């Protein structure tokens, strides 16, 4: 009888450790833009001077973002009401404004049209032929919902925003969200 209980105990112990690790992994990093998009999860750690992640190294300076992402070399100027510059070999030309409590951006980003609306209650972004329609789960901090380019069985997309992001300028918020997606 003892021989049969030993593997059972080990199995229960391993299962407990795996479940515990799953809970630890699912909690958002407090200093990062946390993204769960189409069964993939990644974190962009945001500090006062940079935003870093896998295939994502951006230096933050007053009035500009420079670095490299999976999209190519980034050289963006951030001026009140505008984001201009280059992403890879393509131009970036965005107009940024406020409509009530919502942040709105329209224009070209990396040679493609974009449309962004970020408010405390929702996030709606059209970028790279995909529309994200996310509702706030934690007002102004965590957003969850579907994107148009996913199949029905794909889990909802989630975006969690850290304090450093919330403290950034409107132009920087727009540029970082579009780069991240």
C-alpha positions in Angstrom: 0.0 0.0 0.0 2.8 2.4 0.9 4.3 1.9 -2.6 1.2 3.2 -4.2 0.8 6.3 -2.0 4.4 7.6 -2.6 3.8 8.4 -6.4 0.4 10.0 -5.4 2.1 12.3 -2.9 4.8 13.3 -5.4 2.1 14.0 -8.0 0.1 16.1 -5.6 3.3 18.0 -4.6 4.3 18.7 -8.2 0.7 19.8 -9.1 0.7 22.2 -6.2 4.0 23.7 -7.2 2.8 24.1 -10.8 -0.4 25.8 -9.7 1.4 28.1 -7.4 3.9 29.1 -10.1 0.9 29.8 -12.5 -0.6 32.2 -10.0 2.8 34.0 -9.6 3.2 34.3 -13.4 -0.3 35.7 -14.0 0.0 38.6 -11.6 1.0 41.8 -13.5 4.4 43.3 -13.0 3.9 46.6 -11.2 6.6 48.5 -13.2 5.7 47.2 -16.7 3.2 47.5 -19.5 1.8 44.0 -19.3 0.3 42.6 -22.5 -1.5 39.4 -23.2 -2.3 39.3 -26.9 -3.4 36.2 -28.9 -2.1 33.6 -26.4 1.2 35.5 -25.9 2.3 37.4 -22.9 5.1 39.9 -22.6 6.1 42.7 -20.3 7.7 46.0 -21.2 9.5 47.3 -18.1 9.2 51.0 -17.9 11.6 53.3 -15.9 12.2 57.0 -16.0 14.9 56.6 -18.7 13.8 53.6 -20.8 11.3 50.9 -21.8 12.7 47.5 -22.3 11.5 44.0 -23.1 12.2 41.2 -25.5 12.9 42.8 -28.9 12.1 46.2 -27.4 14.7 48.7 -26.2 13.6 52.4 -26.2 15.3 55.3 -24.5 13.1 58.0 -23.1 14.4 61.5 -23.3 12.4 64.8 -23.0 10.7 65.3 -26.3 11.9 62.0 -27.9 11.9 58.3 -28.0 14.8 56.4 -29.6 15.8 52.8 -29.9 14.9 49.5 -31.6 11.8 47.3 -31.6 10.8 44.2 -33.6 9.3 46.8 -36.0 12.7 48.4 -36.7 14.7 51.4 -35.6 12.6 54.1 -33.7 13.4 57.8 -33.9 10.3 59.8 -32.7 9.9 63.4 -31.7 7.2 64.2 -29.1 5.8 67.7 -29.4 2.6 69.1 -27.9 -0.2 67.7 -30.1 2.1 65.6 -32.4 4.3 62.6 -32.7 6.7 62.7 -35.7 9.7 60.8 -37.0 10.5 57.4 -38.4 9.8 53.8 -37.6 12.0 51.5 -39.6 12.0 53.1 -43.1 8.5 54.6 -42.8 7.3 57.9 -41.5 5.3 58.6 -38.4 3.0 61.6 -38.4 0.3 61.6 -35.6 -2.0 64.3 -34.3 -2.7 63.9 -30.6 -5.6 65.6 -28.8 -8.0 65.3 -25.9 -11.7 64.8 -26.3 -13.2 65.2 -22.8 -11.3 62.6 -20.6 -10.2 60.6 -23.7 -6.8 60.7 -25.4 -7.2 60.6 -29.2 -4.5 60.1 -31.9 -4.9 59.8 -35.6 -2.6 59.7 -38.6 0.2 57.5 -39.9 2.4 55.3 -37.9 5.2 53.4 -39.6 3.6 53.9 -43.0 0.2 52.6 -41.9 -3.0 54.4 -40.7 -3.8 54.3 -37.0 -6.7 55.5 -34.9 -6.4 55.5 -31.1 -8.8 56.4 -28.3 -7.8 55.9 -24.7 -10.2 56.8 -21.9 -10.5 55.7 -18.3 -13.4 53.3 -19.3 -12.2 52.0 -22.7 -9.3 51.6 -25.1 -10.0 51.4 -28.9 -7.1 51.2 -31.2 -6.8 50.5 -34.9 -3.2 49.5 -35.8 -1.7 47.1 -38.3 -5.1 46.1 -39.7 -6.4 45.1 -36.3 -9.0 46.9 -34.1 -8.6 46.4 -30.3 -11.9 47.1 -28.4 -11.0 46.8 -24.7 -13.1 47.8 -21.7 -11.6 48.9 -18.5 -11.5 46.3 -15.7 -9.6 48.6 -13.3 -10.4 52.2 -14.5 -7.5 53.7 -16.4 -5.2 50.8 -15.5 -6.3 47.4 -16.9 -8.2 46.9 -20.1 -9.6 43.6 -21.5 -11.5 42.7 -24.7 -11.3 41.2 -28.2 -9.4 42.3 -31.2 -10.8 42.0 -34.7 -8.0 39.9 -36.2 -8.4 37.0 -33.8 -10.5 33.9 -34.3 -13.4 33.2 -31.9 -11.4 30.7 -29.8 -8.6 33.2 -29.0 -8.7 34.4 -25.4 -9.4 38.2 -24.8 -6.5 40.6 -25.0 -5.4 42.3 -21.8 -3.3 45.4 -21.3 -2.2 46.6 -17.9 -0.6 50.0 -17.5 2.0 51.0 -14.8 2.3 54.3 -12.9 5.3 55.4 -15.0 3.1 55.1 -18.1 0.2 57.0 -16.5 2.7 59.8 -15.6 4.0 60.1 -19.2 2.9 62.8 -21.6 -0.1 62.1 -23.9 2.2 62.0 -26.9 4.5 59.4 -25.3 1.6 57.3 -24.2 0.3 57.1 -27.7 3.7 56.3 -29.2 4.4 53.6 -26.6 1.0 51.9 -27.0 1.3 51.8 -30.8 4.9 50.4 -30.6 3.9 47.8 -28.1 1.0 46.5 -30.2 
